[in-house]
Amino acid sequence: MRKFFFLTLLVLLGLGHYAFAQTSIGFRGGYTSSSATYRITLGSFPRTVTGVEAQTYSFVLEQFFEKGAGAQIEFQYMTTGFSGTDTVNIGNETRFDYLKIPILSNFYLGNKGRFHIKLGPHVGYMLNARDISREMESDLVIPTYAQPGDEVNRLMYGLTGGVGVSKLFGRNTIQGEARFSYEFGRPEAQNRIFDLQFTQLEFSIAYLFMIIK
């Protein structure tokens, strides 16, 4: 995983230098809301439970190429999970803390004030699993993930897309953005349920400073 991070960073920097790119670094912070869908067995009816809401933070490296295109990589701390409010999971809440790494292609329209679209894959690693509350046990409920004997699949991977606007002030850029992520990975590692997947909706503001012009 560590080798992948450094390799991706070197590739972006190399491409940026070759294409005479503008390189900016900065931070992004905001709010994320997740939702969860699970199936107990293969062929069972999908159930949807309320997700969790949390703050999210990222370190951003962005390359702006010619003709309104670019790319960026982020190192993002985010929280997802579920807060059961249906008839079988009521009172149960579990949260998962991740280091998430979106690798995005960026497309811009405009000059000083720009509209942008971002799309690409993400990978990540679970840092922590927390069972916040547990009031219901049944064959139909989502299992625990932070109790003795629980095992988790810590790898996350999926797709991330976003739209937003940005304003340039010399070497400084302010971005406002909304993102949607679909997660293909699942934390279940003991085959206690068939499937558990998450989506995330993010609203954030980023500040970037151009270090190479």
C-alpha positions in Angstrom: 0.0 0.0 0.0 2.8 2.4 0.9 4.6 1.7 -2.4 1.4 2.4 -4.3 1.0 5.8 -2.6 4.6 6.9 -3.5 4.4 5.5 -7.0 1.1 7.4 -7.7 2.6 10.6 -6.3 5.7 10.3 -8.5 3.6 9.6 -11.6 1.5 12.7 -11.1 4.6 14.9 -10.4 6.3 13.5 -13.5 3.3 14.1 -15.8 2.9 17.6 -14.4 6.5 18.5 -15.2 6.3 17.0 -18.7 3.1 18.9 -19.5 4.2 22.2 -18.0 1.5 21.9 -15.4 0.7 24.1 -12.5 1.1 22.3 -9.2 -0.9 23.2 -6.2 -1.1 21.7 -2.7 -3.6 22.4 0.0 -6.3 21.1 2.4 -9.9 20.2 2.0 -12.4 20.0 4.8 -16.1 19.4 5.0 -19.0 17.2 5.9 -19.9 13.6 4.8 -23.1 11.6 5.0 -23.1 7.9 4.3 -25.9 5.4 3.6 -25.7 1.6 3.9 -27.4 -1.3 2.1 -27.1 -4.9 3.2 -28.3 -8.4 2.3 -28.3 -11.2 4.9 -28.1 -14.0 2.3 -27.7 -14.4 -1.5 -31.0 -13.6 -3.1 -32.5 -12.0 0.0 -34.2 -8.6 -0.2 -31.8 -5.7 0.1 -32.3 -3.6 3.3 -31.3 0.0 3.7 -30.3 1.6 7.0 -29.4 5.1 7.9 -25.7 6.0 7.6 -23.7 8.3 9.8 -22.7 11.9 9.5 -19.2 13.1 10.2 -16.5 15.6 9.3 -13.8 14.8 6.7 -10.3 16.2 6.1 -7.9 15.8 3.2 -4.4 16.7 2.1 -4.6 17.6 -1.7 -2.1 17.6 -4.5 -3.5 19.0 -7.7 -2.0 19.3 -11.2 -3.5 21.7 -13.7 -2.6 20.8 -17.3 -3.3 22.6 -20.5 -6.7 22.9 -22.2 -8.7 22.8 -19.0 -7.7 19.3 -17.8 -5.9 18.2 -14.7 -5.5 15.5 -12.1 -5.3 15.2 -8.3 -4.6 12.8 -5.5 -5.9 13.2 -2.0 -5.1 11.6 1.4 -8.4 11.8 3.1 -9.6 10.9 6.6 -13.2 10.0 6.6 -15.8 8.1 8.6 -18.6 5.9 7.3 -20.9 3.4 8.9 -24.5 2.7 9.8 -27.0 3.9 12.4 -29.8 1.3 12.4 -33.3 2.8 12.3 -35.2 0.1 10.5 -37.4 -2.4 12.4 -34.6 -5.0 12.9 -31.5 -2.8 13.4 -33.0 -0.1 15.6 -30.5 1.0 18.3 -27.4 -0.4 16.6 -24.6 2.0 15.4 -21.2 1.2 14.0 -18.6 3.5 12.6 -15.5 2.9 10.4 -12.6 5.3 10.1 -10.7 5.2 6.9 -7.7 6.7 5.2 -9.2 7.1 1.7 -7.1 8.0 -1.4 -9.1 9.4 -4.3 -7.2 9.6 -7.6 -9.2 11.9 -9.8 -9.2 13.3 -13.3 -10.3 17.0 -13.3 -12.0 19.0 -16.1 -12.3 22.8 -15.8 -14.5 25.4 -17.6 -13.5 29.0 -17.1 -10.5 31.1 -16.1 -10.4 32.9 -12.8 -13.8 31.6 -11.8 -14.0 27.9 -12.9 -16.6 25.2 -12.9 -15.1 21.7 -12.5 -16.0 18.0 -12.8 -13.8 15.4 -11.0 -14.0 11.6 -11.5 -11.9 8.6 -10.7 -11.3 5.6 -8.5 -10.5 5.5 -4.8 -8.7 3.1 -2.6 -8.4 3.1 1.2 -7.6 1.4 4.4 -9.7 1.1 7.5 -7.9 2.6 10.5 -10.5 1.8 13.2 -13.9 0.1 13.7 -16.2 1.3 16.5 -19.4 -0.2 17.8 -21.1 3.0 19.2 -24.3 1.3 20.5 -25.8 -2.2 20.4 -29.4 -2.8 21.5 -30.7 -5.4 19.0 -29.4 -8.9 18.2 -31.0 -11.1 15.5 -30.2 -13.2 12.5 -31.4 -10.2 10.4 -29.3 -7.5 11.9 -25.9 -6.2 10.7 -23.2 -7.9 12.9 -20.8 -6.1 15.2 -17.3 -5.2 14.0 -15.4 -4.0 17.0 -16.0 -6.7 19.6 -13.5 -9.4 20.7 -13.3 -12.0 18.0 -14.7 -9.8 15.2 -12.6 -9.6 12.0 -12.9 -6.9 9.4 -11.9 -6.5 5.8 -9.9 -3.3 6.0 -9.5 -2.6 2.3 -11.9 -0.1 0.6 -12.1 0.6 -3.1 -14.7 2.2 -5.4 -15.5 5.2 -7.6 -15.7 8.9 -6.7 -17.2 11.8 -8.7 -17.7 15.5 -7.9 -18.8 18.8 -9.2 -17.9 22.3 -7.9 -16.7 25.8 -8.5 -13.4 27.5 -7.8 -12.0 31.0 -7.6 -8.4 31.9 -8.3 -6.6 34.7 -6.4 -3.1 34.8 -7.8 -1.4 31.7 -6.5 -4.4 30.9 -4.2 -7.5 28.9 -5.1 -10.7 28.4 -3.1 -12.9 25.5 -4.1 -16.4 24.5 -3.1 -17.5 21.0 -4.1 -20.1 18.2 -3.8 -19.0 14.6 -4.2 -20.6 11.2 -4.4 -18.7 7.9 -3.8 -19.8 4.3 -4.3 -18.0 1.7 -2.3 -17.3 -1.8 -3.8 -15.4 -3.1 -0.8 -17.2 -4.3 2.3 -16.0 -4.6 5.9 -17.5 -8.1 6.4 -14.7 -10.7 6.6 -16.4 -13.7 8.3 -19.3 -14.4 5.9 -21.9 -13.6 8.6 -23.9 -11.7 6.1 -23.8 -11.8 2.3 -23.2 -8.1 1.5 -22.8 -4.7 3.2 -22.0 -1.7 1.0 -21.8 2.1 1.5 -22.3 5.3 -0.4 -21.0 8.7 0.7 -22.2 12.2 -0.1 -19.7 15.0 0.7 -19.8 18.8 0.8 -16.5 20.5 1.3 -14.3 23.6 0.9 -10.7 23.4 -0.2 -7.8 25.9 -0.1 -4.9 25.3 -2.6 -1.6 27.2 -3.0 0.3 27.0 -6.3 3.9 25.9 -5.6 4.9 25.4 -9.3 3.7 27.8 -12.0 
